[in-house]
């Protein structure tokens, strides 16, 4: 697996910069994508699209900004609000709140942690939580680790519950395109 190239701290700085200048999701999304491209030239998906996603009962829409074998960045959220289970994964997960409010709690927490715009929720490998997105909540999510191990969790409900084969096809297509792009950039970098 290639070494991670993205620093979560740098993503936190980007989110703070974007939120200092923009308040609506319509302005935040293009600003975040432009900021990602400026920080990670060539690594950001040049043709991102919004795709419905349902995993762990959490229904939302996602935009895959970057993916490799060892990490991904996506924008994820739901104008209507949603809640569900995070899953228990091998990769680490950072969720930076762009708009709205994210509530999380682990099984042994009797009170939810509330995360407002600019806050970050971290999920360590092997841990899980209950997540609730208030209406209008959107996140910038970064995962680091063996990403392929997350695919069954991320795709199973789309394939068996919602039966949204278009979303399934688009998700696999975008992920494959992003990983291929990432591998190509890595090979090109090694050749220099």
PyMOL commands that set and color helices and strands:
alter all, ss='L'
color gray80, all
select helices_A, chain A and resi 8-21+25-39+147-160+165-191
alter helices_A, ss='H'
color red, helices_A
select strands_A, chain A and resi 50-55+58-67+71-78+82-85+92-99+101-105+113-116+120-123+130-133+137-144
alter strands_A, ss='S'
color yellow, strands_A
deselect
rebuild
show_as cartoon
